[in-house]
Amino acid sequence: MLMIVLMCGVLLMIVLRGKRTEIMIGFVLRALCGLVCIYVVNYVMLHFQYQGTIGVNPYTLLASGLLGLPGLIALYAIKIISLL
């Protein structure tokens, strides 16, 4: 799975190289911040023995990279709704 994420990142760098480096840097920073937030929230949820954790995969990284904090909130909202 890590290989898929790396290949997608390399492909994005090749495609968006040049004029749109700011967009790519913003996407990568939002995705990394989203990744850290997912790990922290999952850790806290597991500490309180709550079952609604979000897995880290290319789709969650894409959602957090494109949408930022609203994307993370949407991911957790969808997970909570699916548990009801």
C-alpha positions in Angstrom: 0.0 0.0 0.0 2.9 2.3 0.8 4.2 1.7 -2.7 0.9 2.8 -4.2 0.9 6.0 -2.3 4.6 6.7 -3.3 3.8 6.0 -6.9 0.8 8.4 -6.8 3.0 11.0 -5.2 5.7 10.6 -7.8 3.1 10.8 -10.6 1.6 14.0 -9.1 5.1 15.5 -8.9 5.8 14.8 -12.5 2.4 16.0 -13.8 2.2 19.1 -11.6 5.9 20.1 -11.9 6.6 23.6 -12.9 3.7 26.1 -12.7 1.7 24.3 -10.1 4.2 23.5 -7.4 2.3 25.5 -4.9 -0.8 23.4 -5.4 1.3 20.2 -5.0 3.1 21.4 -1.9 -0.3 22.5 -0.3 -1.8 19.1 -1.1 1.1 17.2 0.4 1.1 19.3 3.5 -2.6 18.9 4.0 -2.3 15.1 3.4 0.5 14.9 6.0 -1.3 16.9 8.5 -4.4 14.8 7.9 -2.4 11.7 8.4 -1.1 12.9 11.8 -4.6 14.0 12.8 -6.0 10.6 11.9 -3.3 8.8 14.0 -3.9 11.1 17.0 -7.7 10.8 16.9 -7.6 7.1 16.4 -5.2 6.8 19.4 -7.5 8.8 21.6 -10.6 6.8 20.4 -8.8 3.5 21.1 -7.8 4.8 24.5 -11.5 5.4 25.4 -12.4 2.0 23.8 -14.4 3.5 20.9 -14.7 1.3 17.8 -15.1 4.0 15.1 -11.5 4.5 14.0 -10.6 5.4 10.5 -8.0 3.4 8.6 -5.1 5.1 6.8 -5.2 4.3 3.1 -4.9 6.3 -0.2 -8.5 7.3 -0.1 -8.3 8.9 3.3 -5.1 10.6 2.3 -6.8 11.9 -0.8 -9.7 13.2 1.1 -7.6 15.0 3.7 -5.2 16.3 1.0 -7.9 17.7 -1.2 -10.4 18.9 1.5 -8.3 19.4 4.5 -10.0 19.5 7.9 -13.6 19.4 6.5 -12.5 16.2 4.7 -11.4 14.6 8.0 -14.6 15.6 9.7 -16.6 14.1 6.9 -14.6 10.8 7.1 -15.3 10.5 10.8 -19.0 11.6 10.4 -19.4 8.8 7.7 -17.8 6.3 10.0 -20.0 7.3 13.0 -23.2 7.2 10.8 -22.2 3.7 9.5 -22.0 2.4 13.1 -25.5 3.5 14.0 
